[in-house]
């Protein structure tokens, strides 16, 4: 992508592309991207002058039309079955958030067909869009409109003392089972304890703003094979979680390295064991 997380702290939002009027979207999706002015302003900061193509034949972005909790809105990005294009980078954007670029991902070949789920904060009714770059340099976009508000300033689920005592602890969950029918493919979820303070939340006792503190970088690999690398901002939810599928190289473990904006470094190695399906 032409521009990176320099756009993170822009206070402008996003708006629309011609995708919202696509007959496919109108007929099959309850909450397609809607028209607005913000994307017109922000587009150049994200992709420069690059052409953006309709991504609906390549991948989908699923998000609730009305979020149950604006601080933990589930986002699922899935490559369309049968598509053989390799998605090498992806930018996740929440148009109306104070820092619209939620995260940028780089994917290794071992990810195969992309299937990734995470949770984001949404501060106001907003388009949530993903820009995917394929190995040939083309950029595709799709997204959803989500009704949610207050997610970036919502109080943290745990008090500061408890949150900081658990900071950096990680778990990996495997979803191997009969439903995993593709040979060599596995599904895993990495969960990390971190308050991911946005800088817009208040201490519920003092009413003072809590300084921003969030996971800024994460790298997940199997041996020398990169699965994904993420650079993130304030819009990824408290206790970050990433569920994904990948091609198992048989090297037996997954390594996770992460760092936050205070310079803390976190690292874990998880034994994968044998696939049960």
Secondary structure, DSSP 8 states (H G I E B T S, - for coil): --S-GGGTT-----B--GGGG-HHHHHH-TT-----BHHHHHHHHHHTT--EEE-TTTEEEE--SB-S-TTSEEEEEEE-TT----EEEEEEEETTSSS-EEEEEEE-GGG-S-EEEEEE---SSEEEEEEEEETTS-EEEEEEEEB---TTTS--SS-HHHHHHSTT-EEEEE--STT--STTEEEEEEEE----B-S--B-TTT--B---B-EEEEEEEETTEEEEEEEE-TTB-SS-EEEEEEE--S--EEEEEEEETT--EEEEEEE------
